[in-house]
Amino acid sequence: MSRQNQSQDEILRTQADERIEEFVNVLKEMPQNQSNVASKIISICEQLYFLEKFFQKIKQQKNDDNSQSNYTLYQNSMVQESKTNEKIIKDCKNLFELKLDFSLSDITNSSCEGLGIALTYFNKLKSLQLHLEECKIKDLGIIGIAKGISYCQNISQIYLNFCKNDIGQVGAIGFCQEIQQCKKLIKLQIDFNQNSIGEEGGLQLGACLSNFNNLMILNLELSNNNVGDLGAEGLGEGIQSLQQLLLLELNLKNNQIGNNGAFSIGKGLESTSSKIQKLLLNLRQNYIQDQGAVQIGKGISNRNNIISCIVDFSYNQIGDEGAISAIQVLEKSKNIQFFQLGLTVNQIGDKAAIEVGKSLSNSAALKHLDLDFEGNNICNEGCKQIGIGLSHCVSIQSLKLNFQSNQIEDVGVSGFGLGISTRNMIQTVYIDFSNNRITSQSLSDLKFSNCTQLVSLTINMEQNQIDNLESFVINIENCEYLQNLSIFFQNNLVNNIGLQMLGECLSNFQDLQQLLISLENNQIEDQYLDGLEIGLKSLSSVKELSLGLSFNKCGDQICNSLANGIKNLKQLNKIQIKMNQNQISDSGFSQIISAISNCEDLESVLLDFNKNDIGNKGIELFSFYISKCQRITSLVVSLSNNKISDEGVINFANYLHLCTNLDNISLNFTNNKIGNLGGSNLIMQISKCENIKEIDLFLENNQISNIEIGYLYLNISDPRSISVDIASEENWKYWIQKSNHSLFNFIAFNKLFSKILLNSCQQSYLDLINQ
């Protein structure tokens, strides 16, 4: 019988069978053909009748051994795991775990509804993970999915990621009304970050929590949702009902929450489960003052079984009283081992810092401490008392303290250092004293030499008044087990003697794997430093090296010292050298590149030599040496404001094809003497390197005109991610006119260029579009 003579229902059923058969074939082919699976799944979901028929057919194929199956579907692949290694799911009734990932897809409301209907068949499902971030899901879509989940009466673990969608109050309310049917939940993780659920959404989510009497793990990600005080009050009330909770994570960053909302959350914490062992509370970028912070502190302090506590009040309006309340948990929770408190840019002074020191004195079990006081008003006494408190933390293993941009002087640092000197079992230290009033005098009291078990040290003294590194070097040279060392002394008064001593000190660290030294904008002049060479040579185990010497007076002799040390680093995997705005010529630059080429395991290279005296010879030698590094996958080179012309760029371009593993490249040749010939050769050679996937070219303020470059795009058809910045108004006008003033046609016309940086010509572009 022809389709013309069939009833509408028969036609639909025939079409359904065809679609079902097609879909089952896709499943059967899965390990061989994994492409476009997600789009085919979504297409099926669009037709709810077809989807229902599909699951009916799947259910007819009985699984003889009734073994548990775990099923995972990703956007571009589908993976099934089971004890019998079956190739398709034969019985939805036996599915216990389901993972779906459609992130970064455009999913319509009907697709979501179809997914919801599909979920109704999984009546034995215990664990569900849905990754749907950035899918443009709207209110009806999330409600459709939630309806399906509500049928999974045996489900105990849910992870739902709806980050960066278009979900508003209506969607959040509908979602909560459906999800509250899952009474057996033990673990609930919901990510609504960067949506718009609003106050009503927060209220309903809080009310929903009261239905989960057995919940032990709760993670709510609600940043940037305009939850406000009313929504926070609802969440606080909901938390109170969770008497079995062991882990609570609540992210309410940037939600316009004030004292009332914070007070309610504090009340909720005060009355919730006394069994809580881990707490994470993120309230950054709100409008909370002391009143709200004090109540939250009280709530946390009543949880006597807390082992790990992370609270972030950064960028609020909290003063000493609020900070003191938040720190009380260290005294009252004797089992606490991990404590992190963020108070960046508030109104904290010495009064709170002194109380922090007192609380630390009673924290014998504390192993990991992270305090962020950046941008406050802490002075010498506060800093000193925190150091004294640390001297009583006999179990401390990891320490991170940020005192950036306070009012600390040498006296404060010296007092703090006395506390550090007693902690000989500490393994990881990160201390930031940048942008204070510190001189070299107090560095002698930072006695890391007693910390003989130290494996990772980061010290940031940027933008102070330090001119001598001798005492600092003496205090770290006994840390022979160091594996990671990061030293930031930029914007000080360090000279060649300091760099020489620091270099010599490196030979003490035979286990070092990561070294970062930043001495930008100091008083280092061009001089061969044998200590620097010897120190670098000794680092036979180092895998990552970063050296920052920009804004000094370094020349070829300093480069020679560096090169002689670097060439022996055979295990080096990643290198960054920043020598912007110095006095380096072709000779110095080529010496460093020659040394780098000896590092056979190198995969990532970043070189910043802007504003030097490097010309064609330097770039030619660079090309020759870098082509020897066959394992390099990432290359970032910045040579703006040098003396490079067509000859140099052409030589560079001719060597690119030899870097066969190069995956991404960024080249900055701004403000040189490159013309049409060099620019066109560079772009053409790059287009031939099929292995390179991401390319950024910066060629503005050279001597490049439109026609010589523009004609290339007619012949290039490889649509990779390439960004080109010519920044010439003449060039942009030419290209835009060629594309009929249409941005879409403009990009299509330049098939190679999927991303364009307009920079200073953006307004010219807009003017042309509007003509």
Buried (B, 14 or more C-beta within 10 A) or exposed (E): EEEEEEEEEEEBBEBBBEBBEBBBEBBEEBEEEBEEBBEBBBBBBBBBEBBBBBBEBBBEEEBEEEEBBBBBBBBEBBEBEBEEEBEBBBBBBBBBBBBBBBBEBEBBBBBBBBBBBBBBBBBBBBBBBBBBBBBBBBBBBBBBBBBBBBBBEEBBBBBBBBBBBBBBBBBBBBBBBBBBBBEBBBBBBBBBBBBBBBBBBBBBBBBBBBBBEEBBBBBBBBBBBBBBBBBBBBBBBBBBBBEBBBBBBBBBBBBBBBBBBBBBBBBBBBBBBEBBBBBBBBBBBBBBBBBBBBBBBBBBBBBBBBBBBBBBBBBBBBBBBBBBBBBBBBBBBEEBBBBBBBBBBBBBBBBBBBBBBBBBBBBEBBBBBBBBBBBBBBBBBBBBBBBBBBBBBEBBBBBBBBBBBBBBBBBBBBBBBBBBBBBEEBBBBBBBBBBBBBBBBBBBBBBBBBBEEBBBBBBBBBBBBBBBBBBBBBBBBBBEBBBBBBBBBBBBBBBBBBBBBBBBBBBBBEBBBBBBBBBBBBBBBBBBBEBBBBBBBBBEBBBBBBBBBBBBBBBBBBBBBBBBBBBBBEBBBBBBBBBBBBBBBBBBBBBBBBBBBBBEEBBBBBBBBBBBBBBBBBBBBBBBBBBBBEBBBBBBBBBBBBBBBBBBBBBBBBBBBBBEEBBBBBBBBBBBBBBBBBBBBBBBBBBEBEEBEBBBBBBBBBBBBBEBBBEBBEEBEEEBBBBBBBBBEEBBBBBBEBBEBEEEEBBEBBBBBEEBBEEEBEEBBEEBEEE
